[in-house]
Amino acid sequence: MAGALPVGEPAPEDGLLPDSAAAGATARAFGVYVHVPFCRVRCGYCDFNTYTADELRGARRTDYAGQAIEELEASARVLDASGVPARPAATVFFGGGTPTMLPADDLVAMLDAVRRAHGLAPDAEITTEANPDSVDAAYLERLREGGFTRVSFGMQSVVPHVLATLERTHDPANVPRVVRWAREAGLDVSLDLIYGTPGESLGDWERSLDAVIAESPDHVSAYALIVEAGTKLARQIRRGEVGEVSDDTQADMYELAEERLSAAGYAWYEVSNWATDAAHRSRHNLGYWRGDDWWGVGPGAHSHVGGVRWWNVKHPAAYAERISRRVSPAAGREVLDDNARETERVLLRSRIAEGIRVDSLAAAGREEVAGLIADELVDARAALAGELVLTVRGRLLADAVVRRITDA
């Protein structure tokens, strides 16, 4: 199970937000994230807030959709009572865990609840994550009929020993089938990869990239493996049962991903994400990087509205108990001050290809731009035109770039 929740101030049981949350809301997009905290098995590297059947301790998977629907209904009441103007959801994202462990009808019912509570924008992007072994053609067709537009399959790798180290149980041979079924159902397709697994060679990583490109998905995500404290994989590394992967190797893998995906017609738009064109970028994820508003539903889900962040209780049983009492499931929250919001704006927007305006930086940050160009961390032409856009090298050192333009 995931680590501890953030430290913040207590969240009120009525869930109401401070007046500041409403300021400028009409200029920000609104999205909904629905966390489905169930997995068949726990992967050794996983630090997400997910639970297998023997970890539920009284919570029932069959009750979950109804509980999430109750939180969605409450979300509209809370925003209205807090003076936040109503906006239709531009994006809805079902993540986990494995959302597709629930019946397709449950996912559709939760999406219908978003539609009733907030409305959906006419071109709303509706995504669910899925394990390639957890769906069939009929399941995907039901999602499309219910309003889903996009599915993101957790492929991770096609190399058996890499999947074994990650303790991923899906059969990589299923990926081409589920991609075909999703296409036939009319869904856009994203494939997710992880690189830098202990024992994974550059050649192994190239095999996975080639396999992804062969499927011609609309979107590709490639995330460097981060070994989180408390996970089984962290313990295996500490005991010397598996080796560590060097930062240099992960950097080589990232550069190979950029090279191969770019050659295949994919363009990066966020440090870990590539798409065939602007229309197939994940608008939900871009909402996070742009500092938009979203309501997170479910155990451990995080939300953000107008500089107010809050997070729900972690365990499904604790979440169910709060929902049954008709009180907010929020465990805590923080209200960002102007300085924190500005630092966060720079941190987030600097990661995306649309970049950040140089003239929006503080004076000390603007003075760093020439050095960033000299160090080949930002695109020189874009910077001279007034936009700070990371180079490939800059993407690998994105945190260092942010420190230079915020702490200079």
C-alpha beads as a LAMMPS data file, in Angstrom:
LAMMPS data file: protein, C-alpha beads

408 atoms
407 bonds

1 atom types
1 bond types

-500.0 500.0 xlo xhi
-500.0 500.0 ylo yhi
-500.0 500.0 zlo zhi

Masses

1 110.0

Atoms # bond

1 1 1 0.000 0.000 0.000
2 1 1 1.037 3.575 -0.604
3 1 1 2.992 5.687 1.827
4 1 1 1.561 8.185 4.244
5 1 1 -0.770 10.941 3.140
6 1 1 0.610 14.499 3.019
7 1 1 0.709 16.613 6.154
8 1 1 -1.836 19.414 6.041
9 1 1 -4.573 21.083 8.000
10 1 1 -7.716 19.132 8.937
11 1 1 -10.400 19.141 6.256
12 1 1 -13.918 20.161 7.350
13 1 1 -16.500 17.403 7.405
14 1 1 -18.818 19.434 5.162
15 1 1 -16.028 19.674 2.567
16 1 1 -16.614 23.382 1.955
17 1 1 -13.774 25.319 0.345
18 1 1 -12.474 28.769 1.275
19 1 1 -13.676 31.752 -0.762
20 1 1 -10.316 31.928 -2.562
21 1 1 -11.062 28.692 -4.431
22 1 1 -13.665 30.417 -6.601
23 1 1 -11.367 33.189 -7.833
24 1 1 -10.697 32.879 -11.567
25 1 1 -12.455 29.528 -11.827
26 1 1 -14.136 30.292 -15.148
27 1 1 -10.680 30.652 -16.753
28 1 1 -9.642 27.153 -15.645
29 1 1 -10.746 23.836 -17.093
30 1 1 -12.430 21.338 -14.762
31 1 1 -11.784 17.617 -14.755
32 1 1 -12.725 14.590 -12.673
33 1 1 -10.403 11.802 -11.591
34 1 1 -11.982 8.565 -10.340
35 1 1 -9.631 6.316 -8.405
36 1 1 -10.466 2.607 -8.505
37 1 1 -8.235 1.105 -5.794
38 1 1 -8.391 -2.583 -6.692
39 1 1 -5.787 -4.933 -8.159
40 1 1 -5.735 -8.695 -8.565
41 1 1 -2.134 -8.865 -7.311
42 1 1 0.288 -6.273 -5.975
43 1 1 3.258 -5.645 -8.262
44 1 1 6.581 -5.513 -6.452
45 1 1 7.394 -1.952 -7.540
46 1 1 3.955 -0.486 -6.853
47 1 1 3.538 2.312 -4.308
48 1 1 0.044 3.352 -5.450
49 1 1 -2.962 3.322 -3.156
50 1 1 -4.287 -0.038 -4.301
51 1 1 -5.596 -3.140 -2.554
52 1 1 -5.868 -6.818 -3.345
53 1 1 -8.832 -8.855 -2.112
54 1 1 -7.122 -9.879 1.141
55 1 1 -6.207 -6.257 1.959
56 1 1 -9.747 -4.849 1.849
57 1 1 -10.570 -5.661 5.493
58 1 1 -14.325 -5.343 5.274
59 1 1 -14.656 -3.081 2.248
60 1 1 -16.384 -4.698 -0.713
61 1 1 -15.510 -4.136 -4.319
62 1 1 -19.137 -4.614 -5.324
63 1 1 -20.135 -1.576 -3.228
64 1 1 -17.542 0.758 -4.661
65 1 1 -19.360 2.257 -7.639
66 1 1 -22.253 3.319 -5.428
67 1 1 -19.882 4.978 -2.961
68 1 1 -18.049 6.853 -5.708
69 1 1 -21.376 8.005 -7.131
70 1 1 -22.323 9.418 -3.731
71 1 1 -19.071 11.399 -3.599
72 1 1 -19.673 12.692 -7.118
73 1 1 -23.145 13.860 -6.155
74 1 1 -21.701 15.566 -3.072
75 1 1 -18.969 17.236 -5.144
76 1 1 -21.485 19.315 -7.077
77 1 1 -23.180 20.417 -3.853
78 1 1 -19.863 21.345 -2.221
79 1 1 -18.630 23.385 -5.167
80 1 1 -21.936 25.220 -5.438
81 1 1 -22.090 25.953 -1.706
82 1 1 -18.472 27.172 -1.860
83 1 1 -19.336 29.663 -4.585
84 1 1 -17.301 27.905 -7.277
85 1 1 -19.087 28.419 -10.610
86 1 1 -20.384 25.284 -12.317
87 1 1 -18.323 24.036 -15.250
88 1 1 -18.860 20.899 -17.306
89 1 1 -16.116 18.317 -16.981
90 1 1 -13.720 18.677 -19.902
91 1 1 -11.994 15.406 -18.993
92 1 1 -12.717 12.354 -16.857
93 1 1 -9.998 9.844 -16.027
94 1 1 -10.477 6.468 -14.318
95 1 1 -7.184 5.348 -12.784
96 1 1 -6.011 2.876 -10.241
97 1 1 -5.345 0.264 -9.381
98 1 1 -7.075 -1.486 -12.201
99 1 1 -10.383 0.216 -13.038
100 1 1 -11.284 -2.608 -15.390
101 1 1 -11.453 -5.041 -12.481
102 1 1 -14.920 -3.567 -12.056
103 1 1 -17.692 -4.484 -14.498
104 1 1 -17.949 -2.144 -17.468
105 1 1 -21.442 -1.201 -16.306
106 1 1 -19.951 0.125 -13.042
107 1 1 -17.545 2.401 -14.911
108 1 1 -20.376 3.633 -17.118
109 1 1 -22.576 4.247 -14.066
110 1 1 -19.847 6.376 -12.476
111 1 1 -19.410 8.304 -15.718
112 1 1 -23.168 8.865 -15.828
113 1 1 -22.901 10.287 -12.300
114 1 1 -20.267 12.778 -13.514
115 1 1 -22.648 13.761 -16.303
116 1 1 -25.518 14.316 -13.856
117 1 1 -23.438 16.146 -11.254
118 1 1 -21.347 18.410 -13.460
119 1 1 -22.250 17.836 -17.073
120 1 1 -19.750 16.864 -19.749
121 1 1 -18.239 19.202 -22.307
122 1 1 -19.370 18.332 -25.865
123 1 1 -15.858 17.124 -26.731
124 1 1 -15.049 15.660 -23.318
125 1 1 -12.125 13.246 -23.149
126 1 1 -13.105 10.150 -21.130
127 1 1 -10.286 7.716 -20.338
128 1 1 -9.840 4.550 -18.364
129 1 1 -6.652 2.710 -17.554
130 1 1 -6.740 -1.036 -18.170
131 1 1 -4.629 -4.116 -17.685
132 1 1 -4.361 -5.910 -21.053
133 1 1 -5.609 -9.129 -19.442
134 1 1 -8.668 -7.526 -17.820
135 1 1 -10.803 -6.687 -20.868
136 1 1 -12.285 -8.319 -23.915
137 1 1 -13.933 -6.936 -27.041
138 1 1 -17.395 -6.808 -25.456
139 1 1 -16.082 -4.924 -22.424
140 1 1 -14.449 -2.274 -24.593
141 1 1 -17.557 -1.945 -26.753
142 1 1 -19.639 -1.327 -23.622
143 1 1 -17.269 1.429 -22.536
144 1 1 -17.549 3.140 -25.902
145 1 1 -21.337 2.861 -25.857
146 1 1 -21.305 4.391 -22.370
147 1 1 -19.355 7.456 -23.484
148 1 1 -15.681 6.543 -23.037
149 1 1 -13.388 7.876 -25.740
150 1 1 -9.975 6.558 -24.771
151 1 1 -8.243 3.605 -23.083
152 1 1 -4.730 3.485 -21.656
153 1 1 -3.248 -0.004 -21.482
154 1 1 -0.521 -0.749 -18.930
155 1 1 1.914 -2.560 -21.207
156 1 1 5.128 -1.684 -19.275
157 1 1 7.368 -4.049 -21.304
158 1 1 7.265 -6.950 -23.733
159 1 1 10.357 -8.616 -22.267
160 1 1 9.436 -11.555 -19.999
161 1 1 12.263 -11.145 -17.478
162 1 1 11.499 -7.416 -17.125
163 1 1 7.807 -8.127 -16.495
164 1 1 8.822 -10.823 -13.997
165 1 1 11.002 -8.383 -12.038
166 1 1 8.132 -5.886 -11.985
167 1 1 5.779 -8.762 -11.058
168 1 1 3.445 -7.758 -13.854
169 1 1 1.197 -10.715 -14.553
170 1 1 -0.287 -9.818 -17.940
171 1 1 0.634 -11.722 -21.085
172 1 1 2.410 -9.332 -23.505
173 1 1 0.873 -11.310 -26.389
174 1 1 -2.505 -9.884 -25.365
175 1 1 -1.488 -6.307 -26.143
176 1 1 -1.994 -6.504 -29.932
177 1 1 -5.397 -8.110 -29.374
178 1 1 -6.679 -5.493 -26.940
179 1 1 -5.382 -2.675 -29.124
180 1 1 -7.289 -4.137 -32.070
181 1 1 -10.450 -4.560 -30.005
182 1 1 -10.218 -0.996 -28.728
183 1 1 -9.790 0.310 -32.274
184 1 1 -12.768 -1.727 -33.470
185 1 1 -14.846 -0.272 -30.629
186 1 1 -13.891 3.268 -31.682
187 1 1 -11.623 4.093 -28.749
188 1 1 -8.354 6.016 -28.927
189 1 1 -5.436 4.000 -27.552
190 1 1 -2.508 4.863 -25.299
191 1 1 0.212 2.398 -24.326
192 1 1 2.157 2.891 -21.088
193 1 1 5.756 1.775 -20.608
194 1 1 8.197 1.675 -17.696
195 1 1 11.953 1.812 -18.244
196 1 1 14.911 1.315 -15.945
197 1 1 13.814 -1.943 -14.340
198 1 1 16.681 -3.822 -12.624
199 1 1 18.198 -6.210 -15.165
200 1 1 16.691 -4.396 -18.172
201 1 1 19.245 -3.736 -20.884
202 1 1 19.146 -1.036 -23.519
203 1 1 18.370 -3.806 -26.003
204 1 1 15.419 -4.966 -23.864
205 1 1 14.085 -1.417 -23.803
206 1 1 14.476 -1.123 -27.567
207 1 1 12.392 -4.306 -28.005
208 1 1 9.570 -2.745 -25.992
209 1 1 9.748 0.510 -27.946
210 1 1 9.658 -1.408 -31.225
211 1 1 6.639 -3.382 -30.036
212 1 1 4.787 -0.201 -29.093
213 1 1 5.548 1.503 -32.395
214 1 1 4.353 -1.604 -34.259
215 1 1 0.902 -1.177 -32.677
216 1 1 0.606 2.479 -33.849
217 1 1 -1.142 3.784 -30.707
218 1 1 -2.330 7.381 -30.633
219 1 1 -0.346 8.090 -27.482
220 1 1 2.641 6.664 -25.596
221 1 1 3.687 7.200 -21.983
222 1 1 7.167 6.159 -20.838
223 1 1 8.010 6.531 -17.166
224 1 1 11.330 5.925 -15.462
225 1 1 10.991 3.364 -12.691
226 1 1 11.303 4.989 -9.291
227 1 1 12.027 2.495 -6.535
228 1 1 9.858 3.662 -3.649
229 1 1 10.782 2.929 -0.044
230 1 1 8.621 0.242 1.506
231 1 1 7.946 -1.656 -1.713
232 1 1 8.930 -5.273 -2.247
233 1 1 11.324 -4.209 -5.001
234 1 1 13.092 -1.774 -2.650
235 1 1 13.599 -4.611 -0.158
236 1 1 14.926 -6.902 -2.904
237 1 1 17.462 -4.282 -3.949
238 1 1 18.496 -3.653 -0.338
239 1 1 19.107 -7.375 0.150
240 1 1 21.084 -7.584 -3.087
241 1 1 18.593 -9.940 -4.752
242 1 1 18.296 -7.629 -7.750
243 1 1 20.644 -4.913 -8.926
244 1 1 20.102 -1.193 -9.155
245 1 1 19.812 0.757 -12.400
246 1 1 22.095 3.745 -12.795
247 1 1 20.846 7.223 -13.611
248 1 1 23.068 7.150 -16.693
249 1 1 21.355 3.999 -17.972
250 1 1 17.915 5.520 -17.432
251 1 1 19.059 8.654 -19.260
252 1 1 20.234 6.517 -22.194
253 1 1 16.840 4.801 -22.224
254 1 1 14.987 8.112 -22.236
255 1 1 17.105 9.416 -25.119
256 1 1 16.429 6.201 -27.048
257 1 1 12.689 6.615 -26.447
258 1 1 12.803 10.169 -27.776
259 1 1 14.825 9.065 -30.796
260 1 1 12.651 6.084 -31.740
261 1 1 9.280 7.687 -31.009
262 1 1 10.188 10.880 -32.822
263 1 1 11.299 8.905 -35.877
264 1 1 7.953 7.063 -35.796
265 1 1 5.973 10.317 -35.902
266 1 1 5.333 10.925 -32.198
267 1 1 6.034 14.323 -30.650
268 1 1 6.700 14.875 -26.956
269 1 1 4.311 17.233 -25.192
270 1 1 5.206 16.445 -21.564
271 1 1 8.444 14.986 -20.231
272 1 1 7.082 11.413 -20.129
273 1 1 4.411 11.578 -22.832
274 1 1 4.285 11.536 -26.634
275 1 1 1.362 11.726 -29.064
276 1 1 0.793 11.441 -32.800
277 1 1 -0.633 14.978 -32.881
278 1 1 -2.076 17.653 -30.605
279 1 1 -5.548 16.102 -30.778
280 1 1 -4.288 12.902 -29.161
281 1 1 -2.445 14.445 -26.226
282 1 1 -3.951 13.467 -22.876
283 1 1 -5.936 16.589 -22.044
284 1 1 -6.580 15.258 -18.560
285 1 1 -2.883 15.025 -17.748
286 1 1 -2.256 18.406 -19.357
287 1 1 -4.826 19.814 -16.946
288 1 1 -2.557 18.840 -14.058
289 1 1 0.493 20.472 -15.638
290 1 1 -1.453 23.628 -16.507
291 1 1 -2.770 24.042 -12.975
292 1 1 -6.432 23.484 -13.847
293 1 1 -9.067 22.277 -11.368
294 1 1 -10.062 18.687 -10.748
295 1 1 -12.082 16.711 -8.246
296 1 1 -10.543 13.388 -7.226
297 1 1 -13.008 10.668 -6.243
298 1 1 -12.195 7.618 -4.149
299 1 1 -9.801 6.408 -1.442
300 1 1 -6.567 8.399 -1.389
301 1 1 -7.623 10.550 -4.361
302 1 1 -6.243 14.089 -4.499
303 1 1 -8.160 17.157 -5.674
304 1 1 -7.291 20.732 -6.568
305 1 1 -9.562 23.748 -6.975
306 1 1 -8.180 27.270 -7.122
307 1 1 -5.042 26.673 -5.076
308 1 1 -6.804 24.469 -2.515
309 1 1 -5.590 20.875 -2.417
310 1 1 -7.134 18.055 -0.452
311 1 1 -6.782 14.290 -0.247
312 1 1 -9.159 11.552 0.784
313 1 1 -8.676 8.912 3.447
314 1 1 -6.630 6.055 2.047
315 1 1 -8.286 2.775 2.897
316 1 1 -11.481 1.703 1.089
317 1 1 -13.091 0.763 4.428
318 1 1 -12.390 4.224 5.891
319 1 1 -13.684 5.796 2.701
320 1 1 -16.860 3.709 2.795
321 1 1 -17.449 4.688 6.432
322 1 1 -17.180 8.415 5.620
323 1 1 -19.492 8.080 2.645
324 1 1 -22.051 6.151 4.718
325 1 1 -22.114 9.032 7.233
326 1 1 -22.510 11.542 4.406
327 1 1 -19.444 13.513 5.441
328 1 1 -16.492 14.507 3.296
329 1 1 -13.980 11.692 2.787
330 1 1 -11.175 14.272 2.831
331 1 1 -8.438 13.511 5.378
332 1 1 -6.622 16.829 5.073
333 1 1 -5.958 19.811 2.877
334 1 1 -3.649 22.737 2.207
335 1 1 -4.313 26.220 0.884
336 1 1 -1.371 27.407 -1.208
337 1 1 -0.210 30.982 -0.725
338 1 1 0.804 33.172 -3.663
339 1 1 4.489 32.212 -3.463
340 1 1 3.725 28.495 -3.381
341 1 1 1.302 28.807 -6.294
342 1 1 3.893 30.650 -8.375
343 1 1 6.601 28.070 -7.665
344 1 1 4.181 25.299 -8.532
345 1 1 3.150 27.051 -11.744
346 1 1 6.762 27.188 -12.904
347 1 1 7.440 23.612 -11.785
348 1 1 4.471 22.213 -13.668
349 1 1 4.400 24.311 -16.823
350 1 1 8.123 23.933 -17.442
351 1 1 7.574 20.194 -18.057
352 1 1 5.309 20.643 -21.081
353 1 1 6.228 21.395 -24.673
354 1 1 4.153 24.575 -24.794
355 1 1 6.631 25.886 -22.249
356 1 1 6.480 28.882 -19.997
357 1 1 6.704 32.540 -20.883
358 1 1 10.091 34.010 -19.998
359 1 1 8.456 37.316 -19.120
360 1 1 6.263 35.529 -16.577
361 1 1 9.320 34.617 -14.479
362 1 1 10.663 36.697 -11.637
363 1 1 13.643 38.910 -12.514
364 1 1 16.171 36.478 -11.002
365 1 1 14.705 33.628 -13.039
366 1 1 14.865 35.634 -16.271
367 1 1 18.556 36.258 -15.624
368 1 1 19.164 32.497 -15.675
369 1 1 17.835 32.016 -19.199
370 1 1 21.118 32.807 -20.979
371 1 1 22.898 30.215 -18.843
372 1 1 20.216 27.626 -19.542
373 1 1 20.688 28.202 -23.265
374 1 1 24.471 27.881 -22.917
375 1 1 24.052 24.637 -20.971
376 1 1 21.737 23.311 -23.702
377 1 1 18.910 22.811 -21.205
378 1 1 16.365 24.958 -23.054
379 1 1 15.703 25.481 -26.742
380 1 1 17.630 28.567 -27.820
381 1 1 15.286 29.622 -30.616
382 1 1 12.200 29.298 -28.432
383 1 1 13.884 31.149 -25.559
384 1 1 14.841 34.056 -27.810
385 1 1 11.191 34.159 -28.927
386 1 1 10.126 34.407 -25.285
387 1 1 9.221 30.787 -24.443
388 1 1 11.170 28.500 -22.128
389 1 1 11.003 24.992 -23.650
390 1 1 13.168 22.117 -22.449
391 1 1 15.607 20.302 -24.733
392 1 1 16.024 16.525 -24.380
393 1 1 18.900 17.208 -21.992
394 1 1 16.698 19.691 -20.148
395 1 1 13.945 17.115 -19.766
396 1 1 16.427 14.786 -18.097
397 1 1 17.407 17.593 -15.721
398 1 1 13.995 19.245 -15.402
399 1 1 14.148 19.560 -11.613
400 1 1 17.515 21.328 -11.825
401 1 1 16.116 23.756 -14.412
402 1 1 13.217 24.596 -12.111
403 1 1 15.559 25.224 -9.205
404 1 1 17.585 27.648 -11.301
405 1 1 14.601 29.709 -12.420
406 1 1 12.850 29.757 -9.055
407 1 1 15.708 29.879 -6.524
408 1 1 18.157 32.003 -8.501

Bonds

1 1 1 2
2 1 2 3
3 1 3 4
4 1 4 5
5 1 5 6
6 1 6 7
7 1 7 8
8 1 8 9
9 1 9 10
10 1 10 11
11 1 11 12
12 1 12 13
13 1 13 14
14 1 14 15
15 1 15 16
16 1 16 17
17 1 17 18
18 1 18 19
19 1 19 20
20 1 20 21
21 1 21 22
22 1 22 23
23 1 23 24
24 1 24 25
25 1 25 26
26 1 26 27
27 1 27 28
28 1 28 29
29 1 29 30
30 1 30 31
31 1 31 32
32 1 32 33
33 1 33 34
34 1 34 35
35 1 35 36
36 1 36 37
37 1 37 38
38 1 38 39
39 1 39 40
40 1 40 41
41 1 41 42
42 1 42 43
43 1 43 44
44 1 44 45
45 1 45 46
46 1 46 47
47 1 47 48
48 1 48 49
49 1 49 50
50 1 50 51
51 1 51 52
52 1 52 53
53 1 53 54
54 1 54 55
55 1 55 56
56 1 56 57
57 1 57 58
58 1 58 59
59 1 59 60
60 1 60 61
61 1 61 62
62 1 62 63
63 1 63 64
64 1 64 65
65 1 65 66
66 1 66 67
67 1 67 68
68 1 68 69
69 1 69 70
70 1 70 71
71 1 71 72
72 1 72 73
73 1 73 74
74 1 74 75
75 1 75 76
76 1 76 77
77 1 77 78
78 1 78 79
79 1 79 80
80 1 80 81
81 1 81 82
82 1 82 83
83 1 83 84
84 1 84 85
85 1 85 86
86 1 86 87
87 1 87 88
88 1 88 89
89 1 89 90
90 1 90 91
91 1 91 92
92 1 92 93
93 1 93 94
94 1 94 95
95 1 95 96
96 1 96 97
97 1 97 98
98 1 98 99
99 1 99 100
100 1 100 101
101 1 101 102
102 1 102 103
103 1 103 104
104 1 104 105
105 1 105 106
106 1 106 107
107 1 107 108
108 1 108 109
109 1 109 110
110 1 110 111
111 1 111 112
112 1 112 113
113 1 113 114
114 1 114 115
115 1 115 116
116 1 116 117
117 1 117 118
118 1 118 119
119 1 119 120
120 1 120 121
121 1 121 122
122 1 122 123
123 1 123 124
124 1 124 125
125 1 125 126
126 1 126 127
127 1 127 128
128 1 128 129
129 1 129 130
130 1 130 131
131 1 131 132
132 1 132 133
133 1 133 134
134 1 134 135
135 1 135 136
136 1 136 137
137 1 137 138
138 1 138 139
139 1 139 140
140 1 140 141
141 1 141 142
142 1 142 143
143 1 143 144
144 1 144 145
145 1 145 146
146 1 146 147
147 1 147 148
148 1 148 149
149 1 149 150
150 1 150 151
151 1 151 152
152 1 152 153
153 1 153 154
154 1 154 155
155 1 155 156
156 1 156 157
157 1 157 158
158 1 158 159
159 1 159 160
160 1 160 161
161 1 161 162
162 1 162 163
163 1 163 164
164 1 164 165
165 1 165 166
166 1 166 167
167 1 167 168
168 1 168 169
169 1 169 170
170 1 170 171
171 1 171 172
172 1 172 173
173 1 173 174
174 1 174 175
175 1 175 176
176 1 176 177
177 1 177 178
178 1 178 179
179 1 179 180
180 1 180 181
181 1 181 182
182 1 182 183
183 1 183 184
184 1 184 185
185 1 185 186
186 1 186 187
187 1 187 188
188 1 188 189
189 1 189 190
190 1 190 191
191 1 191 192
192 1 192 193
193 1 193 194
194 1 194 195
195 1 195 196
196 1 196 197
197 1 197 198
198 1 198 199
199 1 199 200
200 1 200 201
201 1 201 202
202 1 202 203
203 1 203 204
204 1 204 205
205 1 205 206
206 1 206 207
207 1 207 208
208 1 208 209
209 1 209 210
210 1 210 211
211 1 211 212
212 1 212 213
213 1 213 214
214 1 214 215
215 1 215 216
216 1 216 217
217 1 217 218
218 1 218 219
219 1 219 220
220 1 220 221
221 1 221 222
222 1 222 223
223 1 223 224
224 1 224 225
225 1 225 226
226 1 226 227
227 1 227 228
228 1 228 229
229 1 229 230
230 1 230 231
231 1 231 232
232 1 232 233
233 1 233 234
234 1 234 235
235 1 235 236
236 1 236 237
237 1 237 238
238 1 238 239
239 1 239 240
240 1 240 241
241 1 241 242
242 1 242 243
243 1 243 244
244 1 244 245
245 1 245 246
246 1 246 247
247 1 247 248
248 1 248 249
249 1 249 250
250 1 250 251
251 1 251 252
252 1 252 253
253 1 253 254
254 1 254 255
255 1 255 256
256 1 256 257
257 1 257 258
258 1 258 259
259 1 259 260
260 1 260 261
261 1 261 262
262 1 262 263
263 1 263 264
264 1 264 265
265 1 265 266
266 1 266 267
267 1 267 268
268 1 268 269
269 1 269 270
270 1 270 271
271 1 271 272
272 1 272 273
273 1 273 274
274 1 274 275
275 1 275 276
276 1 276 277
277 1 277 278
278 1 278 279
279 1 279 280
280 1 280 281
281 1 281 282
282 1 282 283
283 1 283 284
284 1 284 285
285 1 285 286
286 1 286 287
287 1 287 288
288 1 288 289
289 1 289 290
290 1 290 291
291 1 291 292
292 1 292 293
293 1 293 294
294 1 294 295
295 1 295 296
296 1 296 297
297 1 297 298
298 1 298 299
299 1 299 300
300 1 300 301
301 1 301 302
302 1 302 303
303 1 303 304
304 1 304 305
305 1 305 306
306 1 306 307
307 1 307 308
308 1 308 309
309 1 309 310
310 1 310 311
311 1 311 312
312 1 312 313
313 1 313 314
314 1 314 315
315 1 315 316
316 1 316 317
317 1 317 318
318 1 318 319
319 1 319 320
320 1 320 321
321 1 321 322
322 1 322 323
323 1 323 324
324 1 324 325
325 1 325 326
326 1 326 327
327 1 327 328
328 1 328 329
329 1 329 330
330 1 330 331
331 1 331 332
332 1 332 333
333 1 333 334
334 1 334 335
335 1 335 336
336 1 336 337
337 1 337 338
338 1 338 339
339 1 339 340
340 1 340 341
341 1 341 342
342 1 342 343
343 1 343 344
344 1 344 345
345 1 345 346
346 1 346 347
347 1 347 348
348 1 348 349
349 1 349 350
350 1 350 351
351 1 351 352
352 1 352 353
353 1 353 354
354 1 354 355
355 1 355 356
356 1 356 357
357 1 357 358
358 1 358 359
359 1 359 360
360 1 360 361
361 1 361 362
362 1 362 363
363 1 363 364
364 1 364 365
365 1 365 366
366 1 366 367
367 1 367 368
368 1 368 369
369 1 369 370
370 1 370 371
371 1 371 372
372 1 372 373
373 1 373 374
374 1 374 375
375 1 375 376
376 1 376 377
377 1 377 378
378 1 378 379
379 1 379 380
380 1 380 381
381 1 381 382
382 1 382 383
383 1 383 384
384 1 384 385
385 1 385 386
386 1 386 387
387 1 387 388
388 1 388 389
389 1 389 390
390 1 390 391
391 1 391 392
392 1 392 393
393 1 393 394
394 1 394 395
395 1 395 396
396 1 396 397
397 1 397 398
398 1 398 399
399 1 399 400
400 1 400 401
401 1 401 402
402 1 402 403
403 1 403 404
404 1 404 405
405 1 405 406
406 1 406 407
407 1 407 408
